Amino acid sequence: MNSQEFVDIIKEVVVDDSIKSVQNTLLKPTGKSPAENLVALSKWYNNLNDGDKGMVLSVIREAVDTSVFGFLCVLDGVRSIENSNDKGCLKLYYEKKQEKILLNAIDEEFLHDML
């Protein structure tokens, strides 16, 4: 797996699946006794017209995209998680069998730019 493949997988299993999950919860919360706040959100959402539902889904997509983008910025080292001058760095490796690939190499394209 290379960096672009990693980002593509994150788009699919994190971004897209999160958006679908929230949308499905808004349509119909799951479980025997869904949380009251989810039931209230679902009732509100289901009373919206189609245009407003589309706007809500756009807000959800923007929130998920922004969150994942920010997390990738942290992995890339361009968004600080430490306040001190002596900062460390995060290294993300993909390992399979004897292969070990650094996915967020500082001399390569940033993960957040691939998103």
C-alpha positions, 0 to 999 in steps of 0.5 A: 500500500502506498500513500495514495492508496491509504488516502483512497481507503480512508475516503471510502471507509472513514469519510463515505461510511461516516456520512452514510452512517449519519444519514441512516441514523437521521432517517431511522435511529437503530436499536431497541431504544435509540438515544433521545437526542437521535430520535429528536434529530431524526424527527426533525430531519424527516420533517424537512423538505428535500432541499433542506435535507440536501443542505443538511447532508452537505453540512455533514459531508463538510464536517466529516471532510474537515475532520479527516483533513485535520487529522491527516494534517496532524499525521503530516506534521503541519498541524501541531499537537504540542505547544512546546518548541521541542516537538516530536513527529508522527510516523505512519507505517504500513506493514505487511509481511516483510514490507514496511512503508512510511505513508507520511514521509516529509519529502513526499506529497502530504496525505492531506493534499491527497484527500 
